[in-house]
Amino acid sequence: MKGKVHFIAVGGSVMHNLAITLKQLGYKVSGSDDKIYDPSKSRLKKYNLFPKNLGWFPELIDKEIDFIVLGMHAKKDNPELLKALDLDCKIYSYPELIFEFSKSKTRITIGGSHGKTTVSSMILHVLDFYDIKVDYLLGAQIEGFENMVHISDDNDFIIIEGDEYLSSPIDNSPKFHKYNSNIAVITGIAWDHINVFPTFENYISQFEKFIETITDGGVLVFNELDELVLDTVNKSEKTIRKIGYGKPDFEIVDGVTYLKTSEGNVPLKVFGDHNLSNLSAAKQICALMGIFDDEFFAAIASFKGASKRLETIYRDNNKIIIKDFAHSPSKLKATIDAVKNQFSNKNIIAVYELHTFSSFNQKFIKEYLNSMSSANMKIVYYDNEVLKKRGEFKINEKTIKDSFGSDDLIVISKKSVLEEIMLKTNLDNSVLLMMSSGNFSSIDMISLTNNN
């Protein structure tokens, strides 16, 4: 047994995966949380890590614990945290712990406002295709990988999806600052997390600091087509190698995207400018890891996409249903434009759920101007009951229409009304594009749309 570890807020998506991983490594693991939902609940039960009782129990904290892992769901006044501080226990945020476990490895951190999960997934797909073993930390579950976290004693590389959100309730620095990357990626910069980074300048500064955390002599792979990224990278005087990337040559034939390569055209299962840009980033990282271009193309042809990232979940000769994890104005616009470009002969029915804290900020919502203009039918949905529980400001139809700059926008605030419209909507020769970082109030959109 390697030691005793306790997780405060074990139910988080990364936290529960890390708890499972440490148990597999031989640690004695315990954890607490006041709310745990699936899939965390089922997976913790599978590994006998689900707490006996939900809630916070300071009596679980004692000096026999080697270290505490503190999750973002906990508050600063969490009774277990206060007990751990009183006992002077070693406390890690999960990014700090990942760094501790990967000090001897080559740390590759994928950063950016969007595309992190897709780039990470593409890299791991290619490496898995050639049975190359690496450690990893992902922000979402991907096909073919049971856990979102894998740590070993012997792998040379670790692929880290590094987001810019806060590390823990007692550490307000972004997670991706913690990894001291040997190789880093910046996929794009678009103001997000307004509740944490209240100004555009403050948000940009997090990426400036991210570049400074790269080890001297390290490598930064960056999206040179993104003006904000390019400007941020050019300002940096850090002694690192800088490699820019753009989009590969491609063509679209009968709704399929083909990469143009020296080995011939390579058909892809993914599409859109963002995915193609992400593919270029993944290719650069794989090259730095010793994967030749022809090997990369052979492997990436079978990549189906990360879950909920322009994911085709239904298709027949008449209609297509696509799900995407859109959570910001720039991502929303890019997603709709990509679908419109890919399926230019079909009607695009775009349904977007306002879900994040930023989306309901009266200042930030104006960033959505013209973001849905490419769609033939535009629907914005938000759950008014959820808003009431959050205690956030009362939004209204006029504010949303003005912010999106669209008079023909359909604004819905009730689950029952969205269900009714989906039942009535004609999907003949159409693509239904569902975009949200939430779940549309758990509405079964597939069942509704398959009835028409």
N, C-alpha and C positions, 0 to 999 in steps of 0.2 A: 504494500500500500504506500503510495507516494505522499500522502498527506490529507488533511481534512480541509474541505472547501465549503463555504456557504454562499449561496446566491440570494441576494435581496432583490426581489422582483424577477423571479425565475421564469415567469410566463412569457416574456418578450420573445420575439421571433428569433433573434440572434442568441439571446440569453439562454433559452432552453436548449438550443442546439449546442451551445458551448458547454452547458452542464452535462449533456449526454456525452460529448467528446471527452471531457475530463474524467468522467466515470469510466469510459472505455480505455483511457490511458492509465487507470489504476488508482485514481483519487477517490477518497470517500466524500461523496457529494450530497449536500442537502440544499433545500431551497424553500423560500417563502414567497407568497404573493396574496393579494386580496381578491384578485380576479384573474382567472385563467381560462381562455377559450381555445377551441380547436383551431388549427391542428396542434397547438402547443400542448393542450390537455391530453389528447390521445397519445402523443409521442412521449410525454413525460411518464404517463402510466405504463406504456410499453417497456420503458427502461427502469421502472420502479422508482421514479424520482418525483412523482406527484406528491405534494405536501399532504400530510394526514388531515390537516385542517387549513382552510383558507383564512388568511389574516396575517398579522405581524406579531411575532412572539419573541421578545427580547431575551427570554430565558434560553433560547437556542444559541445565543451568542456567548461564547466563553473563550478563555485563553488557549484552549486546545486547538482552536481553528487556526490553520496556517495562514489563510487569507480569505478575505471577503471579496465577492464580485458584485458591484453595485449597478443596478439597471436604472434607466431613465424613468420608469414608471414610479419608482419610489420618490417620496418627497424629502426635503431637507430635514423635516422633523420626524421622519420615520423612526419608530421606537427601536427597531433593530439597529439602524444606522447610529442612533445616538448611543446605544449600548456599545457598539463596536468602537466608536470614537472614544468613549469613556475608558474602554479597556486598551486603547491604543493598538487595535488590531491593524494589520496590513490590509488596506482597502484599494482595490483596483477597479477602474472602469473597464469595460470589456476591451476597448482598443488598447489600453495600457497593458492588459494581460496578454493580448495577442502579440504585442511587441516583445514582452518578456519571453514568450515562447518561441519567437522567431529571430532573436538577436544574431544567431549564427547562420541564418538563411539569407538568400537574396529576396528582399521584400519588394514586390511589385504592387503598387497601389493605383487603382483605377478611380480617379476623381472626376468631378464635373457635375453640373446641375442636372444633366440627363444622360442616359446611355450607359451608366455604370454597370447595371446588371447585365445588359446585352453584351457589352464588350467583355466582361468577366466570363459570361456564359460561352461566348464564341471561343475565347482562349481555352477554357477548360474542355470544350467540345473537341477542339483540334488536338489537344494534348491527350485526351482520353482515346481519341481515334488511333493514336500511335502508342497507346499504353504507357505514356510518360506520367509518372506519379509526382504530384505536387501537393502541398498543403494549400488550403484556401479558406477564405471568409467571404460569404456571399450575403447580400441583403434580401434575397428571395430564394425560394426553392426552385431548382431547375431539374429538368428531365434527366434521368440517369444518375443523379446524385442523391443519396438518401438524406444526408445532412447538409445544412448550410455552412457548417464549420468542419474542417478536418485539420488536425494537428498531428504530426508524427515526430519521431526522434531522428529520422534519417533522411527525409526529403530535403533537397537543396533549395527549392523555390517555394514561396508562398504568394498566391494571388489574393489580393485584398480589395474588396469593394469598399472604398473609403468615402463615406459621406461627410458633408460639412456640418451636420447637426451636432448638438452638444454631446459631450462625452458622458456626463453623469450629473445628478442633481447638485453635486458639490464641485463640479468641474465644468466651467462654461466654455472651455476651448473645444473647437471642432474635433471630431474623431480622426479625420485624416491628417491632423497635425501630429498625432501620436506615433505614427509608424516609422518616422525617419527613413523614408523610402530610398531604396537604391535605384529603383526605376519607377517613374510615375507617369500617369496619363491625365491630361485635362481634356475632356470631350467637348465641353462647351460651358459657357457661363450665362445664366439667366436668373435674375433676382428671384429668390424664393425664401421661404421660412421668415416672412416678414415679422412674425411674433418674436423671433430671436435676433434677426438682423434688420432693424427698423429702417435703415437707409440703404440705398443702392451702393453707396461708397463703402459702407461697413461690410456689405456682402462681398464686394470685390476684394477687399483687403484680406479676407479669409483665404482666397486663392493665392494672393501675393505671399502670404505667410506659408501656405502649403509648399510653394516652390522653394522657399528658404529652408524647409525641413528636409529636403532631399539631401542625401549625403554628398559631400564634396567629391567631384568626379563621377557622380551618378548621371542618370539619363532622364530627360523629360520628353515625352512624346505628346504632342499637342495638336489640336485641331486648328490649322492655319486658316481655315475658311471662316472661323468665328472671330469677328473683329475684336471683341472683348478679350478673348483668349490671346489673340496675337498681340494686342497692346500690352496685356499683363505680362506675357512672356518676354516681350522686347524690353520692358522696363527692368527686368531682373538682371542683376549683375552676378548672380550665383555662378560659381565655377562648376558648371555641369554641361553635358552635351545636350543639345536641343534638336529634336527631330520633328519636323512638321509633317502633317498628313492632310489629305483632302478626300476627294471621292474617286474611286476607281472608274475606268471606262466601262460603260455598260449599255445595254439596249433592252427594251421591253418588247416582247413578241407574244401576242395572244395572252396577255395577262401574266406572263412569266418574265422575270428579270434575269438577264444573262450577263455575267462578267466577261469582258473581252480580255483575254490573256494571250501570251505568246504560245500557249499550248492549245489554243482554240477557245470557243465560248463555253463558259461554265454556268449551267442553270442553277439558280438559287431558289430556296424555299421561302426566303424572306424578300422584302422589297422596301422601297422608300429611301429618301435621301439620308435620313438619320441612320437607318440600318446599314446603308452602304458606307457612310462615314465611320460608323462603329466598326464595320468590317476592316476598314483601312487601319484603324487603331489596333485592332486585334492582330492583324497581319504584321504590323511593326513590332509588337511585343513578342509574337511568336518567332519572328526573325532574330530578335535579341536573345531568344532562348535556343536558337539553333535549328529552327524549322525553315526549310527552303520554301520558296514561293510555290513551286509546283506541288509540294506536299501540303501546304496550307490550302490551296485551291481544291485539292482532292478531298480534303477533310471537310471544308466549310460547305461544300455542296449539299451535305446531308443535314446541315444545321436547320432546325425547324423554328428557331426563335425562342427567346426567353418567355416564360409564362406571363400572359397579359401584356406583352409588348408586341403590338401589331400581330396578335395571335389569331389566326383563322380558326374559329371554333365550329363553324358549319359552312358547308358549300354544296350546292347542287347546280344543275344547269341554269337555274333561274335566279337564285339569290345567294349572297355571301354574308356571313355574320363574322365580324372581327371585333376583338376586345383589345383595349389598350389602356395602359396605366398612365394616362395623361393627368398631370397634376399642376401644370403651369401654362400660362398663355402661349409661350413659344412652342412648347411641346404639343399643345392642342392644335395650333395652326399647322405645324410640321406634319402631324399625324393625318389631319384631314387632307392636306395638299398631297401627301404621299399616296393616299388611297385614291384620290381623284386622278392623279397622274397614272397610277397603275391600272385603274379600271375606268378609263375615260369614256367608255360607251355605256356606263351604268349610272343610275341615279344614286347619289350619295346621301344617305339618311344618317345624320350625325346626332347622337344623343350624348350630352356631356353632363356629368354630375358635379355641381359645386360642392366640394367636400372639405378641403383643407382650411385651416385657420385663415390663411392669406386670402383665400377666395372671397371671404365675407368682410374683408377690410375695405372700407369705403374709398380709401386712397388707392389700394392695390388693384381692386376689381377693374379700374379703368385700363389696366394693362391688357385686358382681353379685347380691346378694340380691334374689330375686323378679323379676329382669330378664327371665325367659323364661316367666313365669306365664301369659301370654295364649295360648301355643301349645298345640295339642292333643297334639303329639308333640315332645319336646325331646331334642336330641342335642348333647352337647358333645364335640368332638374335639380332641385334641392329639397331635402326633407325638413319641412317647417317644424315638425315635432322635435327633431334632433337639435335644430337651432334653439328652440325654446329651452331644452335641457342644458345646452351649452351656455345659455345666458348671453348670447351674442346679439348684436344689433339687428333690428327688424329690417330685412331686405325686402324690396318689392319689385314687381314686374317692370315698372318704368326704369328703376335704377339699373336693372340687369340689361334691358334692351338698349338703354343709352350707353352703358359701358361696353357692350358688345358691338354697338353701332349697327344694329339690324332691326328694322321694323317688322320683318317677317319671322323673327325669332319666336318660338313657342316656349313660354316659361311655365313650368309646372312645379308646384310645391307640395303636392299630395301624392302618396304612393298609389292610391286607387285611380287617380286621374292618369298617371303615367301608364298603368296597366291597361286602362281602357283605350288610350291612344295607340299603344302597341298592338292591341288586338285588332284595331280598325285600320292600321297603316298597311297600304298595299306595297308589298316588297317585290313585285314583279320587276325583273331586270334591275335589281337594286343591290347596293351594299349597305347593310346596317352596321354602323360603326359605333360601338359603345365605349365611352371613354370616362374613366374615373379612377381615383386612388381609393375609393370606397367600394361599395357593392350594390349600389342602387336599391338600398333598403331591403336587400335580400330578395329582390324580385327575380323570378325565373324567366328571364327575357327569351330564352330559347323556346320554352314551351309556348309562350305567348305568340311569338313570331312564326312558329311552325304551324300555327292554325290559320295562317292567311297566305 
